[in-house]
Amino acid sequence: MTGTSYKAHLAMASKLFEIPPEVEGVVVECGCWYGGSTANLSLACQATGRRLIVYDSFEGLPAPEGEDLYAKPEATGMLAVDLERVKRNVERYGAIECCEFRKGWFKDTLPHHKEPIVLMFLDVDWQASLDDCITNLWPHLVDKGYVFIDEFVLTDYCALFWSEEYWRRRFGRTPPGLIGSGSGVGLGGYYLGPFDEWNWSHDPTSVAYTRKDFSGYWNYYAEEQRAKETQQDTSTS
């Protein structure tokens, strides 16, 4: 069972196949539920000779922290699936020999991550969880490493990848942007949005992604450019 589409899994696999084999790094999945996406990602890892590290509490969603827009007290513990059940599913449908499971809350486990990452898939629901993942894993992403997220339909959630303040505070850089913000990348679906007006005829079965070397920063301002040109003209006259 999986909460994401096989189309999204194929999109991630296609990018994984594009990464040169000489680039060292693992694949990371944060949030695996029953292990459906884990099984498919493990097969892609098997084909490319990479390891898949899976982070999950295996106790469901965490309790809300701070002013998280999506975390609700009544949802605490939802989506809990025991680690042994996940392993059985991956053994049956995937390549479990490629997998390493790291159990615990993201805020406790992710700060200890050490391996370089070529691709990560974040299906973590809460804003606090997304922050934990980006804060702790982004520094380990290789220069052209990929980050995929499932919550692409939520524009205020996607906003993290466009926020100049967030990226300045966390990493002293400009934001990378996010391809597929709000609607997902084109995978042959018919999703038009918005999510709170979901219709059966356009189911959101895509994914969104960014890459470490991407830029989502706008730095052109006509008035500043004209002022520079005027200053240059003045200085040469």
C-alpha positions, -999 to 999 in steps of 0.1 A, spaced: 0 0 0 12 35 -9 0 70 -4 17 82 -35 13 74 -72 35 50 -92 39 79 -116 57 98 -88 79 68 -81 88 66 -118 97 103 -119 121 98 -90 136 67 -105 142 85 -138 161 112 -120 181 86 -101 191 69 -133 204 103 -146 229 106 -117 263 94 -128 273 62 -110 306 77 -100 287 103 -78 288 89 -43 256 90 -23 226 73 -9 188 77 -14 168 88 16 131 84 22 114 103 51 80 89 59 72 55 44 38 44 58 32 8 47 64 8 25 49 10 -10 71 38 -21 100 22 -2 96 -10 -22 97 9 -55 126 32 -45 145 1 -33 141 -15 -68 155 17 -83 184 16 -58 190 -20 -67 192 -11 -104 216 18 -97 238 2 -71 227 26 -43 215 22 -7 181 34 5 180 48 40 144 50 54 136 74 83 102 70 100 89 70 136 68 39 128 45 54 154 25 76 131 25 114 129 41 134 157 23 158 181 20 194 169 48 218 176 46 256 175 23 272 149 23 244 124 -4 251 98 -12 214 92 -4 195 125 -35 188 145 -36 172 180 -63 148 169 -40 135 141 -12 125 165 -4 88 159 -22 86 126 -6 66 98 13 44 123 25 11 108 49 -12 126 84 -15 113 82 -52 110 51 -50 88 69 -24 66 99 -47 63 76 -77 52 60 -55 25 94 -44 12 107 -80 13 77 -91 -8 77 -63 -33 111 -46 -33 147 -52 -27 151 -50 11 188 -59 9 193 -23 -3 174 -8 26 184 5 60 156 15 84 163 42 110 134 44 135 126 75 155 112 110 153 129 132 127 141 157 152 160 130 170 173 109 141 181 133 113 207 153 131 229 122 131 228 116 94 263 114 78 261 100 43 261 121 12 226 121 -5 219 120 -42 181 120 -39 156 122 -11 118 118 -10 100 137 18 64 126 25 62 141 60 29 160 62 37 186 89 56 218 84 78 211 115 88 177 99 96 193 66 118 218 85 136 190 103 143 172 70 156 202 51 176 216 81 194 183 87 196 167 53 201 195 28 238 200 39 244 163 29 228 167 -5 254 164 -33 259 194 -57 232 182 -81 212 161 -57 174 160 -58 147 167 -32 112 154 -40 81 161 -19 46 147 -19 27 177 -5 30 196 -37 -7 207 -37 -2 230 -7 12 263 -19 20 276 16 39 243 23 58 246 -10 66 282 0 95 269 21 114 263 -12 108 299 -23 113 317 10 143 340 9 141 344 47 141 307 54 171 300 32 190 330 45 184 319 81 192 282 76 219 282 50 230 318 41 219 313 5 190 321 -18 161 297 -22 162 269 -48 126 271 -59 104 240 -64 93 226 -98 57 215 -96 46 239 -68 9 237 -64 1 213 -93 29 188 -96 52 180 -125 36 169 -157 30 131 -154 0 127 -176 -26 136 -149 -54 161 -149 -49 179 -115 -59 215 -117 -64 224 -80 -69 238 -55 -67 208 -31 -96 219 -9 -118 217 -39 -106 183 -50 -126 166 -78 -125 130 -87 -118 139 -124 -84 155 -116 -67 135 -89 -33 149 -78 -10 120 -86 22 138 -92 52 151 -72 73 182 -70 111 186 -68 141 208 -66 178 203 -70 207 217 -49 220 239 -78 186 253 -87 176 289 -80 143 304 -72 156 339 -66 146 370 -85 173 396 -86 164 419 -115 150 453 -107 147 478 -136 151 509 -115 184 497 -100 196 487 -135 187 521 -149 204 538 -120 236 519 -126 235 527 -163 230 564 -155 259 564 -131 281 547 -156 271 573 -183 279 601 -158 312 588 -149 324 584 -185 312 618 -197 
